[in-house]
Each structure stands twice: as C-alpha cells, then as structure tokens.
Amino acid sequence: IGFNKWSVSTDIFYKKMTNLIGLRPGTDYFNYRNSVLENLDLGINGRVIGAELGINYKSKNTDFWISYTLSKNERQLNSINSGLWYPFNFDKTHELSLVFLSKLPKKWDISVAFYYGTGRTFTLPSTYGVSPGLYTPITLIPIYEKYNNVRFPDNHRLDLSFTKNYETSKISFGLYNAYAQNNPFYLEYNLIGQDARIEPKIKKVGLFGPIPFINYTKSF
C-alpha cells in the first residue's frame, strides 16, 4: 500500500516441513567420535508461522524504513522433548530493523541503522539431583524437563556511517555497535559452591565492542 511518500507492506507466512535432519542433542560440534550419521537425528518435523510488517518513507533527500517480524519456528521428534513441539535453535520471536539514510549539505551522506532480535534458544538442566557417594564425593545429576528451554539474552546494536562524495570517489567512515552493546556470542555455564549447595551461574561472553571502520572508493 502506498500513499504520498509512504508505503506499507505486510505478509503472513506458514510453512510445514518433514524429514528434516539435525544434530542429536549432546553432540560435540568440534569432536565427532563416531561417524557423522550416528550423530544425526532423521525424520524431524518442522513448522514456521509468522507475520512481517514493513514501513518506508522516501523523499528527495531522506530514506527511512522499519521492518518487523513476529514468528515462531518449531521442531518435533518423538525421541526429543517427550515428542512435544519445541523451539528451534534459531527461533527468534521478534526481529526489528530501523534504517535512516539522508543526504546532507556539501555532498555528505549519513546512515543510521538499529537492529533488535530475540536471543536464540538452548537447553539447560531444570534442576539437579544429588547422588551421595559412600567413598566418593557427592555427584550432581542434571535433570532436563524440556528441550531448548532457555534463551540467550536479546541482542541489539546501533551502526553509524558518514560518507563524503566527490566527483569520481567517495570516502566513508563510521562505527559498528556504536553504544558498545555486549551481545553474547556464547555463554559460560559453571556450577558455584560445594556439595549439595552448588548453584548454576551463567556468564555471557561477547566478541565485539564498538568497531570503527573507514572505506575509500574510486570510480574510473
């Protein structure tokens, strides 16, 4: 739908999948001790449902758009999660993108982009059982009630870019992740304490803080 300088688009989608292949829960991604096939689950069912909304404003010197997706991505296999549907590893409930582009005086351009997304899923024990040993220390036994029952923290960042245009060249510079958001690349999971008083502690580890960049382009 378009009116004046605005346009709006929307989509609703649903997809059903069968006979999917996935790594078996607990498989070490970096150290396969058995053959590849022995580490795979076959015959997985899948379904994806969601809606997308896009809003765009465009004028002579300004371009701005919003993109939002609401979705659910699930998997099902009789040998996992008691045969119940569970969130897929890369299921993201919300995804939002905001982009602003504008031409400034003296042949300058500015670009501002913001991204937000729900964290992906993974599995943690719901609780721990205690197995006291007569001649050995207490052993903690992880108890799993649901598969992919926890999510990474939501991730978001802001990217900035400025461009100076010349007759046959341009130079751009900016900052990726401008406000230094510590988006987790992986999580460290440790048990803190002693004996039956041990409690789980999760620490998020990010890879990148603010990253400056500069780029020069020459046209011939």
N, C-alpha and C positions, 0 to 999 in steps of 0.2 A: 504494500500500500504506500503510495507516495502523495505528498501534498506540499506545495511551496518548496522549501529547501529541505524538508524532512522526508524520510522514508522509514517504514516499519515492516519487518518481515517476521514470520513465526512458522515453526514447524513442529509437528508431533510425530514421534517415531516409535516403532516397536519391532523388535527382531527376535525370532526364536531360533536357537541353534541346537544341533545334535551332533553326536560323535566327535566331540572336541577332545583334544589331548592336552594334558597338563602334567607338571612335575608332581610327584607324590609328596604329600606333606612330610616334612622332616628331612627331605633330600638336601644334601650338601651341594650347593650350586658349584663349588670350586673343587670338589674332590669326589668324583664318581668312583666308588669302589666296585660297583657292579656294571653290567652292560647298561647302555642308555635305556633300552626298553624296560628293564627291571625297575627303573626309576620313574616310569611314566604311568599315569592313570589314563585309561582309554574309556571312550563312551560317555564323556561328561556332557550333560545338558546345560544349555545356557539361555538366558533371556535378557534383553536390554529394552528399557522403556524410558521415555523422557520427552522433554519439550525444549525448544530453542526459541529465543527472542532476540531480534536484532533491531537496533535503532541507529539511524545515521542522519547526521546533519552536514550538509555540504554547501559552502558558499564560495565566492571567488578566492578568498584567502584562508579559509578555515575548513577543516575536515574533522569531524568528531563522530565516533561511533561507540555504541555499547553492545556487547554480546554476552548473553547469559544463557546457561544451560542447566536444567534441572533433570537429573537422570538417576536410574537405578540399574546396576549391572550385576547379575547374579549367576551362580553356578549350582549344579545339583549332581550328586553321585551317591549311590546307595551306601558306599563304604566310607563316606565322609559326612560328618555332622549329623549322624543318625538318619541319613537320607533326606534331610531337610534342605531347602534352599539356603544358600549362604552368600554373603557379598563377595564378589570377585576381587582379586588382589588390587586391581587398578580401578575399582569402583570409586567414582567421585560424584557425590550428591550435588554439589554446587560448583560451577565454574563461571567466573566473571572476568571480562576483559573490558577495559576502558582505554581508548586511544584518542589523543588530541594532536592534530597537526595544524600548524599555522605559518603563513608567510609573514615575515617581519620586514620593517624598512631596511634599506641598504642591502637587499638580497640575502637576508638571513632567514633561515627556517628553524622552527622549534618543534620537537616531537616529545610528547609525554605519554607514557604507557604504564598502566597499572593492571596487575593480574592477581586474582584470588582464586584459590581452589581448595576443596576439601581434601584432607590427607588420605592417603591410601590405607588399606586395611592390612592387618597381620594378626597372628594368633599368639596369645599369652595364656598361661595357666590361670584358671579362675580362682584356684586356691591350692594349698599344698597339704598333703597328708604326711604324717610323721611315722616313720618306721624305726622304733628304738632297737638298737643292736646290743646284744649281751656283751660281746667282746669288741665291738666296733662302734664308732661314733654314730649319732642319730643320722638317719638318712631321710631327706625330704623327697617326697614323691609328688611330682606335678600332676594336678588333676585338670583336665581340659573338658569343659562343658560344651563350648561352641567353637566353631571354626571361623577364623577371621573376625574375632570378637572385639578387637581394639583398632583404633585408627592413629596414624601419625597426626601430629598437630597440623592444623590448616596452614597452607603456605601462601605467601603473598609477597609482592615486591613492586617497586616503582623504578622505571627506567627513564632517563632523561637524555636528550640528544639535541645538539645545536649544529647547524650547517651553514657555512658561508659559501655562496655560489659566485663563481667567476665566469668569464666568457667560455672557457674551454676546460674548466676544472672546478672542483669543489673540495672543501675540507670539512670534516665532521669530527666532533668530539662530544663526549658525554660520560654518563655514569650509569652502570648497570647495578641494580639493587641499591638505589640512592640512599635509603634510610637504614641500611645495614641490617635488614631482617635476617635473623638466623634460622633460615628454613632448613629442617633436618634432612640430611642425606641418609643417615641411618641412626638407629637407636642402640645405646648400650644398656643391656639388661643385667643387673647384678643383684645378688642377694646379700643384704646387710644384716649383721647381727650374729648371734650364736645359738646353736641348738634349735629348740622349738620357737625361739623368739626372732627368728630370721624373717625379714620383710623385704619384698622386692623394691628396687629402686631403678628408675628409668632415667637415663640422661640422653638428651638429643644432641647429635653431633652434626654440625653444618659444614659445608665445604667452602662456600664463597661468601665473603662480605662484599662491601662496595668494590666494584671493578671499573676503573676509568679506561676509556678507550679513545683512540684517535685514528682517523682514516682519511687518506688523500686519494682522490680520483681524478684522472686526467683523460680527456677525450681527444681523439685525433681525427 
